[in-house]
Amino acid sequence: MKTATGSIEEIVLDGSARIACPSELTPAPGQYLLAHADASDSPLPVPLFSSLSSPHGFRSAPPVPSFWRPGDRLHLRGPVGHGFVLPPSTRKLALVAYDDSPARLLGLIPMALKQGAEIVLVGDAATSDLPEIVEVQPLRALMDALQWADYTAMDVARENLPGLRELLEGHPQVTAKSEAQVLIRAPMPCGALADCGVCALTLRHEWKMVCKEGPVLGLKELM
Ligand code: FES
């Protein structure tokens, strides 16, 4: 993990931001950076996930704090956590934005295209900036997409994981076949620095710290 100074190049209308930073700090899909703005009164840093690459750094997934302004200086630490691991054999990739924008999943698209994979994006949130080759399907097509894909990357809020689990438990043959990873979104106030426990995810027989054991976990671990 590294520290560096970066800056906000642009605040985009969808609530994301273009961040300038050294290339070695740019988080891989599913990882995050901890960012603290010079202008901030809060002692806590903000976790920033990357969405798309940009010439001097990356475009973050929304939202960023409302008081951030273009030109503000950021103190950055990262990349933090475990991201998605796209298997090199993937030829059919499903991206599932279960309950939010797919922004945190978009960084997998160029990686999958390089491998010659077909890509389906499943979710009900509006999305722009998608390559035409990406097929978009509503969330009700989730089980079909899981059945079709040889690797699936999902994004779900911690509080919605029980609902997703219940849905998948109704289709055990699909879940057993699926190679899938899930990015769990949870508040991460200390960002793996102080063992605060706020990001804890309770599973059936154990619990995990999303900030450092995740935020990306294997679907089978979560079932
Ligand atoms: S955010 Fe504090 S332990 Fe995870």
Residues whose N, C-alpha, C, O or C-beta is under 5 A from the ligand:
A	BS01	FES	P187 M188 P189 C190 G191 A192 D195 C196 G197 V198 C199 M209 C211
